[in-house]
Amino acid sequence: MKGVWLSELFIACALVLGLGLLFASLGLGALGLLVGLLLYLAHHLRQLYRMERWLRVGRLRNPPESWGVWGHVYEHYYRWQKRYYSRKKKLGKVIREFRDSTAAMPDGTLVLDSHFAILWFNDAAEKMLRLSSQRDLGQSILNLVRSPMFRDYVHSKSYDVPIQFPSPQNDEVLLSARLIPYGREQYLLLLRDISRIQRLQTMRRDFVANASHELRSPLTVISGYLQALPDSGVLPPEWHEPIEEMQFQCRRMSGLVEDLLELSRLETEITDASSELKVDVSDLIARVIQTAQSEDGDQHPIEFNKKTDQGLWGVERELHSAFFNLISNALRYSDQGRPVMVSWFINPQGEGVFSVEDQGIGISEKHLPFITQRFYRVDTARNQVRSGTGLGLAIVKHVLQRHGARLEIESSVGEGSAFRCIFPPGRLCAPINRPLPLSDGHENEMPIPLNKESVTQ
């Protein structure tokens, strides 16, 4: 390119100086220089006009022919134009393949801008929401999907977990939606029809609930006869031990049925637990400890470390079930005499924490991600002896989900376990003032702890 500019400079100098010398022989040297400059300028203006016309017409793919630096400019621009058309063709092919692939997807796909206006959608989304490219492009998705659950999800800015809501076109169709931010404040909205999966889950829950209800009556009858047989005096001594074993298995089966019914009810609930009822957590924990100690036969000391009087907004019966399952598990998987520490406190993040720590057999790290699944068992001979129904932690998980809380687990084999139920600050409420019990003389007295040796505040 440097040689081109040297040639252009040589041509300009030759033209101007040549005309200057020619006119100098006539005594008009300055006029000759001016004419040379004007001719050189006219040449450049003509080339600019040709280039502007070539760019403006657009249909002329081949550039004008010229010499000097303008010839190189046309050539470079022509090469750039060819690369541009080649890239444009490849990009158009990619876009067509993308549209074909997304159109073939069974899930609905929509592209939204920063204001959640629809920029594009595929065929599946068109069928799910009955969209029209002529009518709905540019419309906000919130104007077309008027579900309060979907609106709250969009404005929450938290899109890690999909949201489920009824289809705006058919209440019997359940849709799962997830927003994926990408690019410069754009969103990809993925829709999936989960009606069939939901129906299957409902059938499974109904089957478990109905089967559990049907099992309650025969279990009650069998349990009643098994309790009456030892006192009847008609059984020989060698039958006492088998009868006790049958009573134990009957109680275990009754507990399994109750857990199945509770878990089925929790899974059936769609909305979160009520946030309008106050629960006195300290009093609830004290009652849970009392029940657990009664069933445990005081084989393990339980220490209650209460560091706050704040309560929770929620359902007391569900929280009682979750707390009891955690304390019961700690007692079941601890050797006799080993203490269990129960705590209720506020952590530095302002969250309410219910903690149960034991010095039991512990859980291997590889089992921790799965122990909240229903009927999941850690296959050790020791656990088979102490095994419960396998549903306790599944119930705990669902109760916490309904209260917007989470479960954290720390455990080491042979050293014990720590289970922490962490409730968000929005679930905490002010302490509940309960009237103190009155004595026979109608004077206020301090309430008596449930177990002075095991419950400390």
VEXVO-597288 format. One line per field, with one value per residue (C-alpha): residue number from 1; residue in three letters; y, z, x. Coordinates in Angstrom, 1 decimal, padded with zeros to 4 digits, m for minus. Example, Ala and Ser with C-alpha at 12.3 -4.5 7.8 and 13.67 -1.06 7.14 Angstrom:
REM residues 2
n	1_2 .
res	Ala_Ser .
v	m004.5_m001.1 .
w	007.8_007.1 .
u	012.3_013.7 .
***
This chain:
REM residues 457
n	1_2_3_4_5_6_7_8_9_10_11_12_13_14_15_16_17_18_19_20_21_22_23_24_25_26_27_28_29_30_31_32_33_34_35_36_37_38_39_40_41_42_43_44_45_46_47_48_49_50_51_52_53_54_55_56_57_58_59_60_61_62_63_64_65_66_67_68_69_70_71_72_73_74_75_76_77_78_79_80_81_82_83_84_85_86_87_88_89_90_91_92_93_94_95_96_97_98_99_100_101_102_103_104_105_106_107_108_109_110_111_112_113_114_115_116_117_118_119_120_121_122_123_124_125_126_127_128_129_130_131_132_133_134_135_136_137_138_139_140_141_142_143_144_145_146_147_148_149_150_151_152_153_154_155_156_157_158_159_160_161_162_163_164_165_166_167_168_169_170_171_172_173_174_175_176_177_178_179_180_181_182_183_184_185_186_187_188_189_190_191_192_193_194_195_196_197_198_199_200_201_202_203_204_205_206_207_208_209_210_211_212_213_214_215_216_217_218_219_220_221_222_223_224_225_226_227_228_229_230_231_232_233_234_235_236_237_238_239_240_241_242_243_244_245_246_247_248_249_250_251_252_253_254_255_256_257_258_259_260_261_262_263_264_265_266_267_268_269_270_271_272_273_274_275_276_277_278_279_280_281_282_283_284_285_286_287_288_289_290_291_292_293_294_295_296_297_298_299_300_301_302_303_304_305_306_307_308_309_310_311_312_313_314_315_316_317_318_319_320_321_322_323_324_325_326_327_328_329_330_331_332_333_334_335_336_337_338_339_340_341_342_343_344_345_346_347_348_349_350_351_352_353_354_355_356_357_358_359_360_361_362_363_364_365_366_367_368_369_370_371_372_373_374_375_376_377_378_379_380_381_382_383_384_385_386_387_388_389_390_391_392_393_394_395_396_397_398_399_400_401_402_403_404_405_406_407_408_409_410_411_412_413_414_415_416_417_418_419_420_421_422_423_424_425_426_427_428_429_430_431_432_433_434_435_436_437_438_439_440_441_442_443_444_445_446_447_448_449_450_451_452_453_454_455_456_457 .
res	Met_Lys_Gly_Val_Trp_Leu_Ser_Glu_Leu_Phe_Ile_Ala_Cys_Ala_Leu_Val_Leu_Gly_Leu_Gly_Leu_Leu_Phe_Ala_Ser_Leu_Gly_Leu_Gly_Ala_Leu_Gly_Leu_Leu_Val_Gly_Leu_Leu_Leu_Tyr_Leu_Ala_His_His_Leu_Arg_Gln_Leu_Tyr_Arg_Met_Glu_Arg_Trp_Leu_Arg_Val_Gly_Arg_Leu_Arg_Asn_Pro_Pro_Glu_Ser_Trp_Gly_Val_Trp_Gly_His_Val_Tyr_Glu_His_Tyr_Tyr_Arg_Trp_Gln_Lys_Arg_Tyr_Tyr_Ser_Arg_Lys_Lys_Lys_Leu_Gly_Lys_Val_Ile_Arg_Glu_Phe_Arg_Asp_Ser_Thr_Ala_Ala_Met_Pro_Asp_Gly_Thr_Leu_Val_Leu_Asp_Ser_His_Phe_Ala_Ile_Leu_Trp_Phe_Asn_Asp_Ala_Ala_Glu_Lys_Met_Leu_Arg_Leu_Ser_Ser_Gln_Arg_Asp_Leu_Gly_Gln_Ser_Ile_Leu_Asn_Leu_Val_Arg_Ser_Pro_Met_Phe_Arg_Asp_Tyr_Val_His_Ser_Lys_Ser_Tyr_Asp_Val_Pro_Ile_Gln_Phe_Pro_Ser_Pro_Gln_Asn_Asp_Glu_Val_Leu_Leu_Ser_Ala_Arg_Leu_Ile_Pro_Tyr_Gly_Arg_Glu_Gln_Tyr_Leu_Leu_Leu_Leu_Arg_Asp_Ile_Ser_Arg_Ile_Gln_Arg_Leu_Gln_Thr_Met_Arg_Arg_Asp_Phe_Val_Ala_Asn_Ala_Ser_His_Glu_Leu_Arg_Ser_Pro_Leu_Thr_Val_Ile_Ser_Gly_Tyr_Leu_Gln_Ala_Leu_Pro_Asp_Ser_Gly_Val_Leu_Pro_Pro_Glu_Trp_His_Glu_Pro_Ile_Glu_Glu_Met_Gln_Phe_Gln_Cys_Arg_Arg_Met_Ser_Gly_Leu_Val_Glu_Asp_Leu_Leu_Glu_Leu_Ser_Arg_Leu_Glu_Thr_Glu_Ile_Thr_Asp_Ala_Ser_Ser_Glu_Leu_Lys_Val_Asp_Val_Ser_Asp_Leu_Ile_Ala_Arg_Val_Ile_Gln_Thr_Ala_Gln_Ser_Glu_Asp_Gly_Asp_Gln_His_Pro_Ile_Glu_Phe_Asn_Lys_Lys_Thr_Asp_Gln_Gly_Leu_Trp_Gly_Val_Glu_Arg_Glu_Leu_His_Ser_Ala_Phe_Phe_Asn_Leu_Ile_Ser_Asn_Ala_Leu_Arg_Tyr_Ser_Asp_Gln_Gly_Arg_Pro_Val_Met_Val_Ser_Trp_Phe_Ile_Asn_Pro_Gln_Gly_Glu_Gly_Val_Phe_Ser_Val_Glu_Asp_Gln_Gly_Ile_Gly_Ile_Ser_Glu_Lys_His_Leu_Pro_Phe_Ile_Thr_Gln_Arg_Phe_Tyr_Arg_Val_Asp_Thr_Ala_Arg_Asn_Gln_Val_Arg_Ser_Gly_Thr_Gly_Leu_Gly_Leu_Ala_Ile_Val_Lys_His_Val_Leu_Gln_Arg_His_Gly_Ala_Arg_Leu_Glu_Ile_Glu_Ser_Ser_Val_Gly_Glu_Gly_Ser_Ala_Phe_Arg_Cys_Ile_Phe_Pro_Pro_Gly_Arg_Leu_Cys_Ala_Pro_Ile_Asn_Arg_Pro_Leu_Pro_Leu_Ser_Asp_Gly_His_Glu_Asn_Glu_Met_Pro_Ile_Pro_Leu_Asn_Lys_Glu_Ser_Val_Thr_Gln .
v	000.0_002.3_001.9_002.9_006.2_007.0_006.4_008.6_011.3_011.0_011.3_014.4_016.1_015.2_016.6_019.8_020.5_019.4_021.9_024.5_024.2_024.2_027.4_028.9_028.9_031.3_033.3_031.9_029.4_030.1_029.5_026.2_025.1_026.1_024.2_021.1_021.2_021.6_018.7_016.5_017.6_016.9_013.4_012.7_014.3_012.1_009.0_010.0_010.3_006.9_005.3_007.0_005.9_002.4_002.2_003.9_001.6_m001.5_m003.9_m003.4_m006.1_m005.3_m002.1_000.6_000.3_002.9_003.4_004.6_004.7_004.6_001.3_m000.2_001.3_m000.3_m003.6_m003.7_m002.7_m005.3_m008.0_m006.8_m006.9_m010.5_m011.5_m009.7_m011.5_m014.8_m014.3_m013.1_m016.2_m018.4_m016.5_m016.8_m020.5_m020.7_m018.7_m020.9_m024.1_m022.5_m021.7_m025.1_m026.8_m024.7_m025.1_m028.9_m028.7_m030.0_m027.3_m023.7_m021.2_m017.4_m014.7_m011.6_m008.2_m006.3_m005.3_m008.9_m008.0_m010.9_m010.8_m014.3_m017.6_m021.1_m023.3_m025.1_m021.7_m020.6_m023.6_m023.5_m019.8_m019.4_m016.7_m014.8_m013.4_m010.5_m009.7_m010.6_m009.8_m006.8_m007.5_m008.0_m011.7_m010.5_m009.2_m012.6_m014.8_m013.3_m015.9_m014.2_m016.9_m016.3_m012.5_m012.8_m015.2_m012.8_m009.8_m011.9_m011.9_m015.3_m017.8_m020.8_m022.9_m023.3_m022.1_m024.0_m022.4_m023.3_m022.5_m019.3_m021.1_m024.3_m024.6_m028.4_m027.9_m027.3_m025.5_m025.3_m022.1_m021.0_m017.7_m017.7_m014.3_m014.0_m011.3_m007.7_m007.8_m010.4_m013.5_m017.0_m018.3_m022.1_m023.6_m027.2_m029.0_m031.1_m032.1_m035.8_m035.9_m034.1_m036.5_m039.5_m037.9_m037.2_m040.9_m042.1_m039.8_m040.9_m044.5_m044.2_m042.2_m044.6_m047.7_m046.2_m045.4_m048.9_m050.4_m048.4_m050.3_m053.9_m052.7_m051.3_m054.6_m056.7_m054.4_m054.6_m058.4_m058.6_m056.3_m058.4_m061.8_m061.7_m060.7_m063.4_m066.2_m068.7_m068.5_m070.8_m069.0_m069.9_m067.6_m064.4_m063.6_m064.0_m061.9_m059.1_m059.3_m059.1_m056.1_m054.4_m055.0_m053.8_m050.6_m050.1_m050.7_m048.2_m045.6_m046.3_m045.7_m042.5_m041.2_m042.1_m040.2_m037.2_m037.2_m037.6_m034.6_m032.4_m033.3_m032.6_m029.0_m026.6_m023.4_m022.5_m022.9_m020.2_m017.1_m015.7_m018.1_m017.6_m020.6_m020.4_m022.3_m022.5_m024.1_m026.3_m027.7_m028.3_m030.4_m032.3_m033.1_m034.3_m036.6_m037.9_m038.6_m040.5_m042.7_m043.1_m044.1_m041.5_m043.5_m040.3_m036.9_m034.1_m030.5_m027.6_m024.5_m021.6_m018.4_m016.5_m016.3_m015.4_m017.5_m018.5_m017.8_m021.2_m024.4_m025.8_m029.3_m029.6_m028.0_m030.4_m033.3_m032.1_m031.3_m034.6_m036.6_m035.0_m035.5_m039.0_m039.9_m038.4_m040.6_m043.7_m043.6_m042.7_m045.2_m045.2_m042.4_m040.3_m036.7_m034.9_m031.1_m029.2_m025.4_m022.6_m019.3_m016.5_m016.7_m013.6_m013.5_m012.9_m016.4_m018.7_m021.9_m025.1_m027.4_m031.1_m032.4_m035.9_m038.1_m041.1_m043.4_m040.7_m040.9_m041.4_m038.4_m040.3_m040.9_m037.2_m036.1_m038.9_m039.4_m037.0_m039.3_m041.5_m045.0_m044.3_m046.5_m046.5_m050.2_m051.2_m054.0_m051.6_m049.4_m052.3_m052.9_m049.2_m048.5_m046.4_m046.0_m044.3_m041.4_m039.1_m036.9_m036.8_m035.3_m032.9_m031.8_m031.1_m029.3_m027.0_m026.4_m025.3_m022.9_m021.5_m023.0_m025.3_m028.3_m028.4_m031.6_m032.3_m035.7_m037.9_m041.7_m042.5_m038.9_m037.9_m035.7_m032.1_m031.3_m027.6_m026.2_m022.7_m020.4_m017.1_m013.8_m013.2_m016.3_m015.0_m013.3_m011.5_m013.6_m014.9_m013.7_m016.5_m015.9_m017.4_m020.2_m019.2_m020.9_m021.8_m018.4_m016.7_m015.5_m015.6_m018.5_m019.4_m022.3_m025.5_m026.9_m030.2_m031.9_m029.8_m032.2_m032.3_m029.0_m025.9_m022.4 .
w	000.0_000.6_m003.0_m004.2_m002.3_m003.7_m007.2_m006.4_m005.2_m008.2_m010.6_m008.7_m008.8_m012.5_m013.4_m011.5_m012.3_m015.9_m016.5_m014.5_m016.8_m019.9_m018.9_m017.7_m021.3_m022.0_m018.9_m017.0_m014.6_m011.6_m013.8_m014.9_m011.3_m010.5_m013.6_m012.6_m009.0_m010.3_m012.7_m009.9_m007.7_m010.4_m010.8_m007.1_m007.1_m010.1_m008.2_m005.1_m007.2_m008.8_m005.4_m003.8_m006.8_m006.5_m002.8_m003.3_m006.1_m004.2_m007.0_m008.8_m007.2_m009.3_m008.3_m010.9_m012.6_m011.8_m011.5_m008.7_m005.2_m006.1_m007.9_m004.7_m002.6_m004.9_m004.8_m001.0_m000.6_m003.0_m001.1_002.2_000.5_m000.6_002.9_004.3_001.9_002.7_006.5_006.0_004.1_006.8_009.5_007.6_007.4_011.1_011.9_009.7_011.3_014.8_013.9_012.4_015.5_018.0_015.9_016.2_020.0_022.0_024.6_024.0_023.5_023.6_023.3_025.4_025.7_028.8_029.4_028.8_025.4_022.9_020.2_018.8_019.7_018.2_017.1_020.5_022.3_019.8_020.5_024.3_024.6_021.3_020.1_016.8_015.1_013.7_017.0_019.8_018.7_020.8_023.5_027.1_028.1_031.4_029.3_027.8_030.8_033.7_036.3_039.7_040.3_036.9_037.5_040.9_039.4_036.6_039.1_041.6_039.5_040.9_038.1_039.4_040.0_037.4_038.3_037.7_036.8_035.0_031.3_030.5_027.8_029.7_033.5_033.1_031.5_033.9_032.5_033.9_033.0_033.5_032.5_031.4_031.2_028.3_026.2_026.9_029.2_027.1_028.3_027.0_028.3_028.3_028.6_029.2_029.5_032.7_032.9_032.3_034.9_037.3_036.7_037.3_040.5_041.7_040.9_042.9_045.9_045.8_045.7_048.6_050.6_049.8_050.5_053.8_054.8_054.0_056.1_059.2_060.0_059.8_061.7_064.5_064.8_064.7_067.3_069.6_069.6_070.0_073.1_074.6_074.0_076.7_079.4_078.4_080.2_077.4_075.8_076.8_078.0_074.8_072.8_074.8_072.9_069.4_070.5_071.7_068.3_066.4_068.6_067.8_064.0_064.2_065.9_063.2_060.4_062.0_062.2_058.5_057.6_059.5_057.9_054.4_055.1_056.4_053.4_051.0_052.5_052.4_048.7_047.8_049.2_046.4_048.2_050.9_054.6_056.1_057.1_059.2_062.2_065.0_066.4_069.8_068.8_072.3_073.7_070.7_071.1_074.8_074.1_071.3_073.7_076.3_073.8_072.5_076.0_076.8_073.8_074.4_078.0_079.2_077.7_076.4_078.1_075.9_076.4_075.1_074.4_073.8_072.8_071.5_072.2_068.7_067.1_063.5_061.1_060.0_060.7_064.2_063.4_060.5_062.5_065.3_062.9_061.4_064.8_066.3_063.4_063.8_067.5_067.3_064.7_066.9_069.8_067.6_066.1_069.4_071.9_075.3_077.5_074.7_074.9_072.3_072.0_070.7_070.0_068.8_067.9_065.4_063.2_062.1_058.9_060.9_060.1_062.6_063.2_064.8_065.4_066.6_067.3_068.5_069.2_067.4_064.7_062.0_058.3_055.5_053.2_050.1_051.6_052.6_049.2_049.3_052.9_052.4_049.7_050.8_052.0_051.4_053.8_054.8_054.3_057.4_059.8_062.7_061.0_060.2_063.9_064.6_061.3_061.3_058.5_056.1_055.6_058.5_056.7_053.6_055.8_057.2_053.7_052.6_055.8_055.4_051.7_052.6_055.2_052.8_054.9_054.1_055.7_056.3_057.4_058.8_059.8_060.3_060.8_064.4_065.5_065.2_063.1_063.1_061.4_061.1_059.9_058.7_058.4_056.4_058.4_056.9_058.8_062.2_064.4_067.7_071.0_072.0_075.4_077.3_080.7_083.6_085.4_088.6_092.0_094.3_095.9_092.5_092.6_089.5_089.6_087.3_085.0_085.9_083.3_081.6_082.9_085.1_084.5_080.8_079.7_080.3_079.0 .
u	000.0_003.0_004.0_000.5_000.6_004.1_002.8_m000.2_002.1_004.3_001.3_000.0_003.4_004.0_000.6_000.9_004.6_004.2_001.4_003.3_006.3_004.1_002.3_005.6_006.9_004.0_004.7_001.7_003.5_001.1_m001.9_m000.4_000.0_m003.6_m004.9_m002.9_m004.4_m007.9_m007.6_m006.2_m009.1_m011.7_m010.3_m010.8_m014.3_m015.3_m014.0_m016.0_m019.1_m018.6_m018.0_m021.1_m023.3_m021.9_m022.7_m026.1_m027.4_m026.3_m027.4_m024.1_m021.9_m018.8_m017.0_m016.0_m012.7_m010.0_m006.2_m004.0_m005.1_m008.8_m008.3_m006.9_m009.7_m012.3_m010.5_m010.2_m013.9_m014.9_m013.0_m014.6_m018.0_m017.5_m016.5_m019.5_m021.9_m020.3_m020.6_m024.2_m025.0_m023.5_m025.3_m028.6_m028.0_m027.3_m030.4_m032.6_m031.2_m031.8_m035.4_m035.9_m034.5_m036.5_m039.6_m039.2_m038.8_m041.8_m041.2_m042.3_m039.5_m039.9_m037.3_m038.1_m036.5_m035.5_m039.2_m040.4_m041.9_m042.0_m039.4_m039.8_m041.5_m041.6_m044.5_m044.9_m045.2_m047.7_m049.9_m049.5_m050.4_m052.3_m050.0_m050.1_m047.1_m049.1_m050.9_m048.6_m045.0_m043.9_m046.5_m045.4_m045.7_m047.3_m050.3_m050.8_m050.1_m052.1_m051.2_m050.3_m047.7_m046.1_m046.1_m044.5_m041.9_m041.0_m040.6_m038.7_m035.4_m034.7_m035.0_m033.0_m036.2_m039.0_m042.5_m045.7_m049.0_m052.2_m052.3_m054.1_m056.0_m057.0_m057.1_m056.6_m053.2_m050.3_m047.3_m043.8_m041.9_m038.3_m036.6_m033.0_m031.3_m028.8_m027.1_m027.9_m030.9_m032.7_m034.5_m035.3_m038.6_m039.0_m042.5_m043.3_m046.6_m046.3_m050.0_m049.3_m046.5_m048.7_m051.6_m049.2_m047.9_m051.5_m052.4_m049.4_m050.3_m053.9_m053.0_m050.6_m053.2_m056.0_m053.9_m052.7_m056.3_m057.4_m054.5_m055.4_m058.6_m057.1_m054.0_m056.2_m058.1_m054.9_m053.2_m056.2_m056.3_m052.5_m052.7_m055.6_m054.0_m051.3_m053.9_m056.3_m054.4_m055.1_m051.7_m048.8_m045.6_m043.7_m046.1_m045.4_m042.2_m043.8_m046.7_m044.4_m042.6_m045.9_m046.9_m043.7_m044.1_m047.7_m046.7_m044.0_m046.5_m048.9_m046.1_m045.3_m049.0_m049.1_m045.9_m047.2_m050.5_m048.6_m046.1_m049.0_m050.8_m047.6_m047.0_m050.6_m050.4_m049.6_m049.3_m046.8_m047.6_m049.7_m047.8_m050.7_m050.5_m047.9_m046.1_m044.4_m041.3_m039.8_m043.0_m043.3_m039.7_m040.3_m043.4_m041.6_m038.7_m041.2_m042.9_m039.5_m038.2_m041.4_m041.0_m037.3_m037.7_m035.2_m032.3_m030.6_m030.3_m031.7_m030.3_m032.4_m030.3_m032.8_m031.1_m034.2_m037.9_m038.9_m041.6_m042.4_m045.2_m046.4_m048.3_m047.6_m048.7_m046.2_m043.4_m044.1_m043.8_m040.5_m038.9_m040.0_m038.6_m035.2_m035.0_m036.4_m033.7_m031.0_m032.2_m032.6_m029.1_m027.2_m025.9_m027.7_m026.5_m025.2_m026.6_m028.6_m028.3_m031.4_m031.0_m033.2_m031.3_m030.9_m027.8_m025.8_m027.8_m031.0_m032.4_m034.0_m032.2_m033.5_m030.6_m030.3_m026.9_m026.0_m023.0_m024.4_m023.1_m023.0_m023.7_m021.1_m020.7_m021.7_m025.2_m025.9_m027.3_m029.9_m031.1_m034.1_m035.5_m038.4_m037.4_m033.7_m031.7_m028.0_m027.3_m025.4_m026.2_m026.3_m028.9_m031.1_m031.6_m032.4_m034.1_m037.3_m039.8_m037.5_m039.9_m038.9_m036.4_m038.6_m041.4_m038.8_m037.8_m041.4_m042.3_m039.3_m040.1_m043.6_m042.2_m039.6_m036.8_m033.8_m032.1_m028.4_m026.7_m023.2_m022.2_m019.1_m019.1_m018.6_m018.7_m022.3_m024.6_m026.0_m029.3_m030.2_m033.6_m032.9_m035.9_m035.8_m036.0_m039.5_m040.8_m039.8_m042.3_m042.2_m042.3_m045.7_m046.7_m048.4_m050.1_m048.2_m050.1_m051.8_m051.4_m054.3_m053.8_m054.2_m050.5_m048.3_m045.8_m043.0_m043.7_m042.0_m039.6_m040.4_m037.3_m035.0_m032.1_m032.3_m033.9_m031.8_m032.4 .
***
